[in-house]
Amino acid sequence: MLHNRLIGHGLYIFDEPESALSIISQFNMLTRLKQLVDKKSQFIIATHSPVLMAYPDADIYCVSENGLQLVNYEDTEQYKLTKYFMNNYQKMLGELGLL
């Protein structure tokens, strides 16, 4: 869809597009987003993907009981949990009762 239906000069709204994408496909999506942004497109993306949230200069809003709050990428729960898991996966597997 990103390559065949979106041509630029548009406002695109996606709800968790990563749900059916592998990590490599998410990287490809970032590349395509950049191409479309360069063609004057704008995106609103609801996501839990730390990969998609890493898009350069993206405004990231966290939805909380206090409403929408602008947050830095490295302050997102998704970033923190993914980083913790990658750096401590054995410990986390133990904490989850899997080891």
Summary of the structure (lengths in Angstrom):
residues: 99
radius of gyration: 15.7
end to end distance: 40.3
largest distance: 50.3
contacts: 214
relative contact order: 0.13
helix: 45%
strand: 20%
